[in-house]
Amino acid sequence: MKNYLIDTHAHLDMIEEPVDEILREMNENGVKKVIIPSVEEKTFDKILEIAHTNENIYAMTGIYPSEAKTYTPELEAKMEVLCRDTKVIAVGEIGLDYYWDKSFTDLQKEVFRKQILFANKMNLPIVVHDREAHKDTFDILNDTDKGGKVLFHCFSGSVEFMKECVKKGWFIALGGVVTFKNAIKMKEVAKEVPLDRLVLETDSPYLTPVPFRGKTNKPAYVKYVAEEIAALRGMSYDEIAEITTMNAERFFNI
């Protein structure tokens, strides 16, 4: 029985705390493994360095939507070299973000397509950032991806959109938002998402769950996400831990 948790998305490079302390708190709270997403080129080396400090830390490589202007053939070549490292287990977080700046959505789409194809070439899973761009994200994945594994990080869509994603075989990651009192939509998604498509995350240092809202989020806090989902579904914490951990290990091949 897998009675531990996996934080599938935590920006350890952005947490102002020693990695040893982060790992200690994880262990005390039943969190065994953590995966660091990539956002921009300048953090690639730091993320990989952190991943190599412990056997239970893994990394992704990829360019965040807001950094789409930096994506070049030279950068992709560097990402290809990084993907040869056994610690790099996914391409992410990549996708579309229409919340902050809609002035270069066409470029975002172009770079998203390129990174999907890159992930397929590297035979690595795809971890998707989708903020207020559900239809375009879905359509581009549907049209571009050639059978790769897909995970929607920090899922923010409706139950209906979740069901369309799951029909494609894609995975759904839920984090601290599901613990927020007013997050009615995410609580409904948590109740309805098929258990074989669910994984957990924190998105540390952001989106800190109750009861620590307003403080820096940490991988140890993914246990509060598990507790909330268990309560919403009328299941035990151990059941949610085992199912989501098995899903994460299967998705990321770790």
DAVENNOR-V546628 format. One line per field, one symbol per residue. ss: DSSP state (h for helix, s for strand, l for the rest). A space follows every 10 residues. Layout:
ss = ???
//
This chain:
ss = llllssslls lhhhllllhh hhhhhhhhll ssssssllll hhhhhhhhhh hlllllssss slllhhhhhh llhhhhhhhh hhlllllsss ssssssslll llllhhhhhh hhhhhhhhhh hhllssssss sllhhhhhhh hhhhllllls ssllllllhh hhhhhhhlll sssslhhhhl lllhhhhhhh hhllhhhsss lllsllllll llllllllhh hhhhhhhhhh hhhlllhhhh hhhhhhhhhh hhll
//
